[in-house]
Amino acid sequence: MITQALINSIKEEEGFSSHVYKDTLGVLTIGFGTNLKEGISREEAHALLEIRLKNKIKGLISAKPIVENINSVRQDVLANMAYQLGVTGVLKFKKMWEALDRLDFKTASKEMMDSKWYQQTPARCERLATQMYKG
């Protein structure tokens, strides 16, 4: 059974690292002693995805309150971009944000396509730009 006392004990024994490091045996480790050599389960990956998405969305809303005033499809587009590029990366799309402030989704979509991001991942960018345009 997992108790709070057990969790606290492991946290104390293992310590915390937000970055990958090699433990005393040279095994890549992160967090509270999570052995990366073992990989992670689909369930763990899903939980991590949800946590990271929530943080990206919070960051977007904090930086650009307009995010809360557009529909969920377009919010998802911005969250998807932030997951791939980071919030800071998405904030660099200045002309896209200017268009979003005007609720001009056609121009916002065009500005997404007119980017280095499009050159790097064209299929993803096209899908998301279409969703931004059509809502």
Beta strands, then each sheet from edge to edge (+ up, - down):
strand 1: 17-22
strand 2: 28-31
strand 3: 34-35
sheet 1: 1+ 2- 3+
end
